[in-house]
Amino acid sequence: MGDVYFSGRSNTQDIPPIGQPDTNQQRKKNGNKKHLPFKLAIAFLLAVAIILTGTFAYVYDLMRRTNFNEQGNKPNVYVNSGDLMQDKNVLNILLLGVDARVPNVNSRSDSMLLFSIDKNNKKMKLTSFMRDTWVMLPESKSYAKLNASCTYGGAQYVIDTIEYNFNIKIDSYVLVDFNAFMSIIDSLGGIDLEITQEEAKTMRDEYFFKTQAGDSVHLDGNEALWYSRIRYLDSDFMRTYRQRKVVTAIVQKAGNTSLFKLSDILKDILPVVETDLNPLELTKLAMGALIIYRNYDIEQARIPADDTWKSANKKGQDVLEADLGANQKYLENFLYKFDVQKETQSDTN
């Protein structure tokens, strides 16, 4: 029998010797292991994207419930907006509290609080504007108390007047009346505040007989409203301080509330909130609050600032006559200046 010859390569070359691993299979396994972290990262990002997309859609549906004033906060016709102090990383929202007893009639603003989100310094800032501050009303070029601007032209005219006198850009506004204010606090289950002996006595004199002083006194919506309106105990300066305390407590309580409960609360209170922020803008703010802003520190200020005003009597009214130039400078530093600590750290890097 003759020899048998095979053409081509023997397939025995692909068979590893007994006891030795299959290098081809090993390479495939190694390759799969190398790609595993990448695949996991992609899967994680996809999952996050799906969750965020779903959350965004849900929050957007909630924000559609607000009383959106499409005509609100038009461009200020009394000043050149380009001349106003502003920063793309600082968002200024004016919070207005009004005693709207008569529907569709502008009321004097009981509180004017500028809520600023400062991304440069990772802070939220609250700035009270004293309602008795003597300012020029830009349309008539006559002087009046700042809170009178709301009577003459609603939220839009308050914004115009503050921008005209204090040279800062206000991006948007949120307006609530007393009933809405109480509903917000009651929906959160009330808030806890430090109450002094004098404040507690004043509250008891206002028929809140059970109010006691303490480091953490629980107040419902009606009690918190009266607390924030205490004026004749000391001064309007302390009154605006109490208002900032209440708003800070609301923000902190909301931040510690579960998302499920918070969404139920928003369903009830958003319809009584008037704003010129459209649902998409509100949704972006809400998502930012959930992910980023809730970790920001809170700072507080007041206008007119200390040593920039004097008491005066104008047109038979007790008013605060302010140095507008000094207060403009104060606002510029408080709202827009980079923290000294951060500047020092960046210089050393």
Buried (B, 14 or more C-beta within 10 A) or exposed (E): EEEEEEEEEEEEEEEEEEEEEEEEEEEEEEEEEEEEEEEEEEEEEEEEEEEEEEBBEEBBEBBBBBEBBEEBBEEBEBBEEEEBBBBEEBBBBBBBBBBBEEEEEBBBBBBBBBBBBBBBBBBBBBBBBBBBBBBBBBBEEEBBBBBBBBBBBBBBBBBBBBBBBBBBBBBBBBBBBBBBBBBBBBBBEBBBBEBEEEBBBBBEEBEBEEBEBBEEBEBBBBBBBBBBBBBEBBEBBBBBBBBBBBBBBBBBBBEEBEEEEBBEBBEEBBEBBBBBBBBEBBBBBBBBBBEEBBEBEBBBBBBBBEEBBEEEEEEEEEBBBBBBEBBBBBBBEBBBEEEEEEEEEEEEE
